[in-house]
């Protein structure tokens, strides 16, 4: 969902999605927003015991349930999206690999992106896994102005991605960087860190004597893409692997292109309630295990996401 609230004048997103003020506020609860499609893995071995190598590291409650409930926003190919009634992509495949190490099933439910963290802290989910950029603000439950809105979350970092700008095929406005978007209409998903980055860049535009951006924020990324495709917006901003996948597949590769290079790479993390340190530790061990046995690399290669590979899991590695 890329990098962090530090995505400054150079786009940031990464679903990086700042899950925004609403997302970090532990008091708000997601109430049926978005598609609530479930997707279950096949790694569950037992509801009370398992021979999986890391099963004993899990909290007793999850051992007994045999399931880790995952909140996601399945509108973000190739990271997580719906196909044939199932949630598929990089994140679900990584989760399935983690499930084999832990001896439990990761069950994904899709909902509104900007409500994932609040829903996690309300107890609806055990974790949130949706290309969420690990940032200090999210860890501490702060909004973009540093105001405390909620308890925050811990992150187990498993991937890294930067931000990219995508435009109509042929790049009719000759956009080459975020600075070229001054005075232009730009489409973005609401609640992401790159939405914040565009707001900061728009301010920088006016401070430099240029026209501000017109930022059009949408509830989901598909709407933002449609706006760019129709010419209603000059460009869209997204995580690099998502933008590359979009340019490669949309209308057979004839709808969009990515301009400029990936910038401001930052970690994606699995979000966990701060009171659940045992689960955080178990997930960290599981990420390291799939990196070491080669499963992690196979998943990323399958989805063309190898540029986001990390060498070792980290807890709260975002800045």
N, C-alpha and C positions, 0 to 999 in steps of 0.2 A: 501499500500500500503502500521515498527514499529518504534521505538522510535525516537530518535533524532540524530542530528549530534553529540551528546555527546556519541553515542554508540561507546565506546572506544574499548578496546582490547577484549571486549566480544561481539560480534556482535550487531549491532544495527538496522538495518533496520528500521524497520517497515516501510514500504513504507514510512516509515520512510523514506520512500522513500525520500531521500533528494531530493526534487524534483530537486535538483542539480542546477548547475550554470545556465543551460538553463532554468530550470523551474522558478527560481526566477527572471530571467531577464524580467522585464515587457515589454521590447521592442519586444520580439519575439512572433510571433503569430503561433499557431498551424495551419498547412495547410493541413488538410485532412489525417494526420497520423492516423493509427489505424482504427478500425471498427467504423463507425459512426452510429451505431444502436441507435434509439431512444426508450425510454421507458417512457410512461406517467403513472402517478398515477391516482387515482379516487377520490381525495379529493377536487377537484375544485368545488366551489359552485356558484361563480358569478364573472364576470369580473369587477364589480364596487362596489359591496357591499356583505356582508356576515354576517351571524349570528355566525360564528366561534368566540370563545372567545378571540383570539389574533389577529384577522384581522386588527383592528385599529392600531396595533403597526407596521404594515408593511409600507414601503415607498409607497407613492401614486402611483408611476409608476407601482409597482408590484401589488398593489390593482387593478388597472385598467386592467392590463394584465391578472390577475388571474393565473399567472404562475411564477414559479421560475425555471430558466434554470440552469441545473446542469451538469458540466463536470465531467466525471469519466473515469476510465480505467477498463472496464468490463472483466477482465481476472484474477480474484482474488477470487475464491470461498473459503469460503462461503460469503465473504464480498460483492462482486459484480461480477457477471458473466452473461453470456448469456445462455438462455435456451428457446428453442422454439421461437426464434426471439425476446425475451424480455430480458431486463436487470433485474435480480432478485438478492436477497441476503439480508444480514443484512442491508447494507446501504439503498437500495431502500425501504425496509420495515420500517426502522426508518424514512426515509423521508416521506413516506406515512402517518405515524402517526403524524409527524410534520405538514403535510399539513392539516390534519383534525383540528388541533388546530389553524392554521393560515388561513384556508379557501381558500387555493390556491393549485394548482397542482405542484408537483415537476416533471419536465421533464428531464430525464437523456439522455445524449448523450455520447457515448464512443469514446475516442480518445487516443492518446499517453499519457502515464502517465507523462513523463518528460516535457510535454508541458501544463499541466493543469493550473498551476498558471499564466504563461504568458498569456494564453488564457483568464483566468479570468480577469486579469488586462487590457487586450485589449478590454474587453466588450463583448466577445463572450458568456460568461456565467455569471450568477448572483452569483453563488457559485461553488466551486469544492468540491466534496465529494467522496473520493476514498481511504479510509484507509490512509489518509495523516497524517503523524506524525507532531504534532505541535512542532516546534522548534524555538528557538530565531533567528536562522539564517534565517528561512523562514519568520518569523515575520518582520525582518529588511531588507530582500532582499539581504542577504550576501551569498557568496559562502563559501566553506569549509575553505578557507584561510582568511576569514573575509573581502573580497573585496566586495564593494557595487556594485550590479548588477541590482537592480531594487527597486521598492517602497516597496516590501514585501506585506504581507497580514495580516489580523486579523483572528484568529481561534476561533470557538465556539466548545469547546471540549465536546465529547459525548461518548467516549469509551476509553479503555486503553488496550494496548497489549505489550508484550515483544517479544523478538527474539528467534527463534528456529533454530536448524540445523537438516536437514533431509538427510537421506542416503538411499542407496539401502536396501531393506529388508534383514535382516540378518547381516547388518553392517559389510561387509567383511573386511574393513580396521580398524575396532574397534575404530571408532571415538567417543570420549566422550565429547569433548569441542572444542571451537574455537582454542585453543592452539594446538590441535592435527592436525590442518589443515596446519601447517607449512610444506612446501615442497610438498603440494598436489594441485591438480586442484580443484577449487571450482566454481560453477555456480551461477549466481546472476542476478537479473533484473537491467538493467542500470538505473541510476538516483535515486536509493534508498539510504536511509541512511545506510543500511547494506552493500551496495557496498563500501561506505566510511569506514565503520567499518572494512571490510576485508582488505582494503588498509592500514589502520593503523595497523592492526594486522600483516600484512605481513611485515611491517617495523619493528615491534617489534620482529618478528621471526629472521630477519637478525641481529638486534642489539643484540640478545641473542646468536648469533653464529649458528643459524639454517637456513635452506633454506627458501627463500621467497615462498609465495603462488603464484600459477598461477591462476589469477582471470579471469574468462571468463564471460563477461557481455553481456546480451542479451536484445533485445528491449522489450520482454515481459516475464512474469514469466513461461508461458507454455514452451517456448524454453529452459529455464534453467532447468525445471523439466525433459524434454526429455533428456537433456545432462546427468543428474544424472542417469536416468533410464537406459540409454544405457551403462553406465560405463565410459563415457568420462570424467566425473568429479566425484570426490570422494563424494562430498556433495553439498547441496544447502542450502541457508539461506533464511528464510522467517519469517513473523509475526507468532507468536505462533498459533493463531486459524486457520490460513491458512495452516500451516504445519500439524497440527493435522487433519484437514479435508482432506488434501491430502493423508496422511498416511492411513486414514480410508477408503477412497473411491477409490483411484487409483487401477485399476486392482483388484477390490474386496478386497482391503487391502493387496495385495500381492506385491506391487511395492516398497513401501517406509516405513521407520519408523523414528520417531523423536528420537533424542538422546539428553541426558542432560535435564536440566530444562529450563523453560522460564526465560530469563534474561533481565535486563534493560527495564522494563516496562515503557511505556510513553504514552501520550495521542494522540488519533486520533482527528482531528478537521475538522469541516466544514470551508473551507477557504472562506473569504469574502474580497472584495476590501476595503482597509483602508478608503476610502472616504464614505463608505456606513455604517456608524455607526448605523443608524436606523434599517437596516436589521440585523446587528449583534445582536443588542439588542432583536429584535423580535425572532430570532432563539434561543438565550439563554433562553428566557422565554418559548419557545415552548419545548425545550429539558427538562427543569425542569418540565413542565406540564405533559409530557408523563412519566417521572420518577415517579411523584407523583400519577398518576392515574393507574399505573401498566402496561400500554401498552408497555413501554420500556422493562420491564422484560419479557413479553410474546414474544416479537420479538427475544430477545437474546436466550431464552429457545428454541424457534422454531428451531434456527440454531445451537444450541450447542455452543453458544458463550457467555455463562453466566459469564465466568471468566473475561470478559472484562467490566463488568458492573461498572458504576460510581454512586455515590450518589447524585451528583449535577453538573450541567453544570458549565464550567469555560470559561472565555475569555482569550486567550493567556496564558494558564497555562503551556505551554511547556518550557523547559529549554534549 
